[in-house]
């Protein structure tokens, strides 16, 4: 009887201890999930830089866990991930420069979709939603140009490995296949390629409608919500600090738009090392469109250009022709006159003199 009584006491005491532990853990978990980041995440030295940039961003009204999740938000995977962070924090391996893995980038993208449904649907319909299989197992492209390390600069910049780790064979003779078939439908240009979650910005605020004539002057200055992720540096660079490249055509320097987002486009849609217009994947406008920003014609995420001509041109040009029906690649993909580079002389000949009234 005494032995049974002792066992019962041990069970009761163990149950009480376990209950206390569960209550304490739940309380800590709930507090960590709802408390402001200044009292939680900011207490870790590893996250100080991220907290500072977040506090100056358009997302500063959104708690960390809404994008990064909690220890229980994704089952055992997130729990093991958070436990790994705690282990690293208290181990001798000092980490003061945290980086997201490609898997974490893709998981964070799901958080982006929750709030940015329209932007995501446009991105999905545009050219930047291409998958690993579409880019790296494309027979037409791979047979013309051999795969190399620079492919990952724009396609798969978060991939943690070399081109040999990604696809085989690395040659102009196929067939090509991904070493990891699970990566087949994964996007090579996810949201965080051009967007840093902690990018500088302002949350939306309601204006003072009592004085509508000064609303424009009270708005905070416009800050582009785009940054370039550098695979080499493993960090984002806001478009405002990106250098504006020099592009040349027939020995002359082209006028390039001051739109800071243009510099982001040009880092991937770039010319060869000679900086000559139209080489490699360069599409810097010249001719009649010299000086225009990419965003003058291309919608940011879907890159659609339908009816973009009408935003600048009247229905008829000075040639008395419908600008959208002219012989350019805007109207016909097989046209010899690329819309990015077309000039008046392409249609009118070398002796053509541009009218002063020409738009």
N, C-alpha and C positions, 0 to 999 in steps of 0.2 A: 504493500500500500504506500509506504513511504517513497519507494522508487517511482511509482506512478505519480504521486503528488509532486515530487521534484521535477519530473518530466513535464507535468502540466504547468508548473511555475515557469520553467525554462521556455516553454512554448508561448505562454502569455507574455512574458517579459520580451521575448524575441519579436513577437507580434507588435507590441507597443513600440519597441525601438524602431522596427521597420515602418510603422505608421508615422512616427515622428520624422523619420528620414524622408518618407514620401511627402508629407505635408511641407517640410522645410524645402525640399527640392522643388515641389510644385510652386511654392510661394516665390522662390528665387527665380524660377522659370517665368512665371507670370510677370514678376516685377521687371525682369530683363526684357520681356517682350513689349511692355507698355511704357516703361520709363523713357524719358528723353535720352537721346544718344550721349548728351553731355555727361550723364551719370552712369552710362554703361560702356559703350564702345570706346568712348574718348578716354576711359580710364586705362586703356592698354596703350603702351608706348608705340607698339607696332602700327596702330591705326591712327595715330595723331595726324599724319599728313593727309590721310583719306578723310578724316573728320573735318579738318580745316577746309579742304576743297569742297566737301559736301555742304558745309555751312555757308558757302558763298555761291552755291549753285541754285538752279531753278527747282531742284528736288529737295531743298532744305526743309520743306514742310512735311516730307515723307520720311517716316522712321526707317532705320536701316533694315529691319526684319521684313519690311514689305517687298524689298528687292532681293535681299540676301538670304531670306528665310531664317528659320530658327532650327534648333537642334532636333526638332521633331517634325519639321515641315515636309520632309521627303523620306520618312521612314529611317531605316538603318543607315542608308547612305549619308544623309545629313548628320545623323548622330555620330557616326564614325568620323566624319569630316570635322565636326566641332571638337570632338575628343582629341583628334590629331592636332588641332590648333592649340588646345590647352597643353598637350604634351610638349609641343614645340616651344610654347611660351615658358615652361618651367624647366626645359632641358638646357644643356650647355650650348646647344646650337642657337646662337643669338640671331634672330631675324628682325631686321628693321626696314625691310623693303619688300612688302608682300606683293605678289603677282597672281593674277587669275590664270588658271590653266584653261586650255581650250574647252574642256568639258564644262568648267564653271562659266565660261563666256556664253556657251550655248544655253546653259541653264538660266543665266541671267536674262537672256533674250526672251524667255518665257514671261519674265516679269515686265519687260518692256511692252510686250503684246497686250498685257492686261489693260494698260492705260492708253497705249498708242495704236489702237486697232486700225484706224484709217491709214496711218503711216505704214503700218505693217502690211496691210492689204495692197497698198500701192507698191511697196518694196517687192512683195511676192510676185507682182505682175511685171516688174521691171527687170533689167538685165543684171542687177547686182544680187539677185536671189539664186544665181547659178549654183549647182551642186558640185561636189568633188568629182563625181563621175562625168558630169557634163564638161568640165574643164580639162581634167587630166587623162581621160580615156577617149578623147575626141580624135578619131582617126585622121580627119582632114588636117587639123592643126598639128598633131604630133608627127605626121609624116613630112610636113613642110619645115618644121623647126623642132630641133631636139629639146626635150625637157631639160631644164637646168635649175639651179638654185634660185635664180632671180624670178622664176615663176611665182614663188611663194611670197615675194615682196608685195604683190597685189592680190593673189589668190591663195588663201590659206595662210594668212600672216600670223594666225594664232597656233598653227600646227607646230608641235614640239618635236621636230626632227628634220631630217634632210629630205631632198627630193627622192633619194634612193629608198628612204624609209616609207615613203608614201605610195609610190607607183613603180611598177616594173613591166617591161624593161625600160631603162633610160636610154632610148635610142629612137631612130626614125623608122624602125621596123617593128610593127606590132605583132599580134594584138596586145593591147595594154590592159592592165588590170590593177586595181587598188590592192595593196597588201592587207588592208583592213576593209572587208566588204561592208561592215557596219557604218563606214563613213560615206558610203555611196551617195545618199540623198542629203547629206549634211551640207549646209550652206558654206561656201568659201569666203563670202563677204558678209558676215553677220553685222548686226546693228553697231557693235562696238568698234567696227573698223573705222567708222566716220564719226561716231558719237561716243564721247566719254560721259559716263553717267554723272560724274561730279563736275561736268563742264560749267564754267561761269555762266550765270544767268539770273533772272528774276522771276519769282512766282507771279502768276497773273493776279492783278489787283483791279478792283472796280474803281473807275474814275469818278471825279466830282462832276456830276451832271448839272449842278447848279450853274456852272460856268462852262458850257460846252465849247466856247470859243478859245479856251486856253487848255483844253484837254490834251491836245497834241504836244504842248510844251511841258506838260507835267509827266508825260510818260518817261520811264527810264530809257536810257540810250539802248539802241538795238545792239545785241551781242550775238553773233552767229552761234548756232548750237552744234557746230561741227569741229572735229579735231581729227588729225591724222595719226593713226596708230602705226608706229615704226616697229617692224619686226626685229630690226637690228638692235634698237635701244630698248625694246619691250616696254614702251611707254607711249602715251598720247602727247601730241603737240597741238595746241589750239591753233586754228587757222590764222588768227591775228599775228602769230609770230613766225609763220611759215615764210620763207623767202619767195619773192616773185622772180621766176626764171626769165632769162633773156632768150627770145625766140627770133630767128632770123629767116628772111626770105629774099633770095637773090642779093645777098650782101647787106640788106637793110634790116634794122631792128623793128620788129612789129610792136604796135601799141597793144598792151595787154590790159584787160579790165582791172580796176582796183577793187572789185568785189572780192573780199577775202576768201570766199568759198571757191572761187576760180582756182586758187592756188592748191586747194585740196584735190580738185579734179585733175589738175595737171601733173600731180605726183604719180598717178597711175597712167593717165592718158598722156604720156610723155614722149618727146622726140628722142632720137639717138643722141649720143654724147656730143655730136656736132651742133646740137640745138637748132637744126634746120627744120623749118615748118613742114608738116606733113610726113615726116619720117617716123618710122615705128608706129606707135599708136597715137601720135600727136594729132589733135583736132583744134588747135588754137585758131580762132577765127582770123581770117585775113580777107583781102579783097573788099567787097561791099559790106562785110560784117566785121571788119577789123575793129577791135576795141570792145566788142560785146562780151558780156559774161556768158558762160555756159547756161546759167540760170535764166538768162533772158529768153531762151527758147525751150529749155528742158525743165520739166517739172522735177523737183528735187528727188523724189523716191522712185517714181515710175518712169521718169525720163521721157515721158510722152511729149511730142512736139506738135500734135495735131492742132491746127488753127493758131499756132504760135505766131505766124506771120502777121495775122490781123492785129496783134497787140502793138505793132509798130507801123505797119503799112496800111494805106487805104486799099480799097478793093482793087484798084488798078494802079500799076506803077507808072512812072514817067514814060515808059515804053508803050503805055496804053494796053498792057497785058495783065492778066490776073497773076499776081506774084506766086500764088499757090499752084498754078498750072504751068509755070515756066519750066524749061528743060533743065531741071536740077535734080539732085538726089532726094530732095524733099518730096517731089511728085513721083519720081521713078527711081528705084534703087539701081537701075542699070544706066542711069544718066552719066555722061562723062563729066558733068559739072557738079562736083561735090559741094553741097550747100555750105560747108564750113570754109571753103576756099574760093568760091566762085567770085569772079570779078566782071565788070561790065565788058571788058575786052574779050572775055571768053565767048560771048555771043555776038558782039558787035565788031570784033576785029581790032587789030593793033592801032588803027588810025582813029578809033573812037575817042571823042572828047566828052568827058562827063559834064552834063548840064548842071548849072549852078543850082537849079531847083530840084535836082535829084535827091530823093530821101535816102 
